[in-house]
Amino acid sequence: MTYQSGRHFLQIPGPANVPDRVLRAMAAPTIDHRGPEFASLARRVLAGVARLCGTARPVALYPSSGTGAWEAALVNTLSPGDRVLAFETGHFATLWAQMAGKFGLDVDLVPGDWRRGVQAGQVGEKLAADPGHQIKAVTIVHNETSTGCASQIPLIRAAMDDARHPALLIVDTISSLGSVEYRHDEWGVDVTIWCSQKGMMLPPGLDLNAISEKALAAAARARLPRSYWDWPGRESRSLATASARRLTTSGQRPDRRGPMMPRTIPRLSRSAGVSRSQVATCGTRSVPSLRIEAASSGAVTAR
């Protein structure tokens, strides 16, 4: 093995580098996970992650990868044979649609060119063509890591409202939350999916679902099998001590900042713009969508 001096700096789309203060928090001694100290810690964490994505509703937290967050969102809200409207915006959107198919869901995967996010007009057309409301959920990847294309969630929500369609809006923000502006409640999202290892600048291993009242009502009717992923009570169950401590000391400090993290989001957006301009000066040919700011990711991790 070749010896490398200095400190390794990870330069991949994710996991992100973890701040030293988070690493130090994880090195603290274990505490009693049934004692009052942990109960207080868990309450602060769960309230903080809710504010991080802009919700006053419950957040379910699991020890898992992002794949687990996908599965939790699907099995808690849907039943075998339900129709799901999905959009091929990149590699991860395609994998999520494939997972839905494995659960016996009827997936309508709208083809895409991997050069732009989900178009609100397409969503509206598909839902308008479903007067019987057979489509039960619309799944959107907010920021597609494999392509750097972003989808405009407020426009998609408006298109769904204009169509007067009751389908759930389920959004994957795994590579955007904490790096791109996002507001779960205000934008009318039913389930928001995210993980610890990207915008939150934590080690991998935690995934989260923010849950609207409408999604929680759907969970009472859903018939897909679930046990570990079951939402009821999940938001109040204990999480690993090290995980709780790293959340309360993360670079985003969800217990102290609002959902937009006003200082962080503009800085990352400027950095993403600089990255695009530098690519252009090097003579590298950009994909068409990345010349359009509205379609371009504001997360440098997706470059």
N, C-alpha and C positions, 0 to 999 in steps of 0.2 A: 504494500500500500504506500502511495506517495504521501510524504509528510507535507502538510500545509500549515504555515505559521499564521498567527493572527486568529481573528474570530470569524467564524463562518457567517455569511450574510445571505439568507435565502432570497432568491430572486426568481420566483415562479408565481403563477396566478393565485396560488393559495396552497397550503397555509401561508399566512402572513408571518412576518417576524413578530416575536412576542416581546413586549417591553420588559426591562429588568425588574421593575417593581411587581409585575405580575408573576414572574418566575420566583421572586423572593416570597411572595404570598403563598405560593404553592408549596414552598419548602417548610412551612410552619408545621408544628406538631399536630397530630390528629386530635379532634375534639369529639365528645360524645354526640353522635348524630341523633340521639333521642333526648338530649338535654336542652335547657333553656337558651344557652348560647347559640347553638345551631338553629334553633327555631327562630330566633331573632334575625340571624344571618340570612336564613332562607326567605323570610318575609321581605327583607330589604332587597334581595336579589330579584325575587319575582315581581316586586313593584317596580324595580329599576328597569328590567328588561321590557316591561309593558310600556313604560315611558319612552324607551329607546325606539320602538316602532310606532309610537303615537297611538296607543290604545288605552282605554280605561277598562277594558274587558280582560278576562282571564288569559294567561299564557301557560301552555303546557310545555314542560321541559323534560327532555329525555337524554340519557347517555347514549349517543348514537352518532352516526355520520349523517350527511344530508339526505342520503337515500332513505334513512329511517323517517326523517321529517316528511318526505314525499309520501311514504306509505301511511304515516299517521293521518295526514290530511285526507287521503283517499278513503281509508277504511272506516274513519269516523263519520263520514258524511254521505256515503253512497251505498247502494245495494247492487247485487249481481244483475247484470243486464242494463243498468243505467247508462244513458248516453253521456259522453264527455266530449266537449269541444276543445281541441288542443291545436297548437300552431307550431310548425317546424321552423323555429328561428335559429336552431343550432343543435349541437350534439346533445346537450343536456335536456333540452325540450323534447327531443326525440326519445331519449332514454326514459323520461318520465311518462311519456305516452305509452311506451312499450310496457312499463310496469303496470299501468292501468289496464292494459289488455290482458295481462297475466291474471288479474283479479276477476276476469270475466266481465269487465266493463266494455261497452260498445263505444270505441274511440273513433271520433272523426278527426283525423290528423290533417289539418290544412297544409298543403305543401308550401314551402318557402324557398327562397334562394340563398338563405344564410347571410344576407346583405342588409337586412333591416329588421326592426322589431315588429311586433304584432300591429297591424293596421286596424284602427278602431272601426273604420268603415266595413272591413271584412267581418268583424265580430257582429256588427249590427245587421249585416245582410244574412249571416248564418242564423241568427236568432229570429229575425223577422220571418225566415222561411220555416220556422218551427212553431206554428200556431198551437199545436197540441202540447207544447212545453215538455217534449221528450228529453231535451237536453237538460241535465241536472246540474252540470258544473262546467265552467270555463276555466281552463288552466293556462296560466301565463308565466313565462320566465321573464322577470323584470329586467334583468341584466344578464345576457347570455355570455358566459365566460369564454366560450370557444370562438366567438365572433366579435365581441365588443359592441354588440348592438343592444340598444335599450328600447323598451316598450313604454309607452306613455299611459300609465295606469289611470289617471283621471279621465282621459279621453275614452278609454275602453269602458270605464264605469258609466260615463255619460251615454255611450252607444247602447249599453245594456239597458239603461233606464229608458232611453228613447224607444227601444223595442218593447218595453214593458214586459220583459222576460224575467222569470223568477230564479233563473239559474244562479248557483253559487259562483262567486269570483274567488278563485284560489290562486295565489301569487307566490312564486318562488323568488325570494330576495337573497338567496344564499351569497351571491357575490356583489350585492348592492347595499344591503342594510348596514348602516354605519359609514358608508362611503358615498351614497347618493341620497338625495332627499326622498323621504318616504313617510306617509301618514296613513296608517291602517284605518282608523276610524273615519277621518275626514274624507278619505277617498272611497269609502264604502266597500272595502275589501272584507271578504268573509273569513278567509284563512290566509294568514301570512306565514311563510315558511322561511326560516333562516338558521344559520349555524354559527358556531363560536370562532371559527378559524380564519375568517377573512376580515370584514370590516370591523369586527369587535377586537381583533388583534389578540386572540387567545389561542391556546393549543386546540387541536381538533378533539372532538369527542362529545360535544354537546349540540343538540339540535332543539329547535323551538317551534311551536305553533301558536300564533295569536288567533283568537277565536271570537268571531262575532256572535251576537245573540241568535241570528238566523242560522249560523253554522251549528251552534249548540243544539238548536231545535232539530236540525237535520240529523244530528248524532243520535237523538232519541229514536229516530225512525230507521236509521241505517242498518243494513243486515249483512254487510261484509264481515267476515270473522275477524275478531280483534281481542287481544288480551293485554299484552304488554303496552300496546299503543292506545289503549282505551283512554279517552279524555276525562271522563267523570272522575274527579278527585285527583287527577294527575297534577294539576297546578298547585296542589297543597302537599304533595308527597315530598319526601326528603330527597335531596340531591347530594352527591359526594362532597365531602368537606372541602377538598382541594378545589373542586369545581366552583363551589360557592365563593371561596376566597378569591379565586382568580377573576370571577365576575365582578366582585365589588371593588377590585383594584385594577380593572382593565383600563386600557388607554382611552376608552370612551366614557368611563365613569357614568354609567347609566343612572346611578342614584343621584347625580347632581345636575345633569344636563337634560334639556328637553328633547323631544323626538327628532328635531331637525339637526341637533348639534351644530348651532349656527357658525361656530368658528371652523369646524372640521370640514363640513360639506363644501363651502366655497373654495377652501384651500385645495382639496382633492380635485375639484372641477377644474381649477386653474392648472394643476399639474397634468391632468389628462389632456387639456388643450395644448399645453407645451409639448407633451409627448407626440400628439398628432402633427404639430407644426415641425418638430424635429424629424419625424419620419419623412415629411414632404421635402425638407431641405436636403435629405440624403438621396433624393431621387427615387425613393421607393414608391411604387404605384399603390395607392390606397384603394380599398374596395369602395364602390360608389357611396354607400350609406355613410361612411365615416367622413364624408365631406359635408354632411348635413348634421348640424349640432344636435337637433332634436332626436336623431336616430343614433347618436354616438354615446357610448358609455361615459359617465363621469367618474368611473372607478378605474384608477390606474392599474389595479390588479387584473383587469380584463383586457389589457393591451396585449 
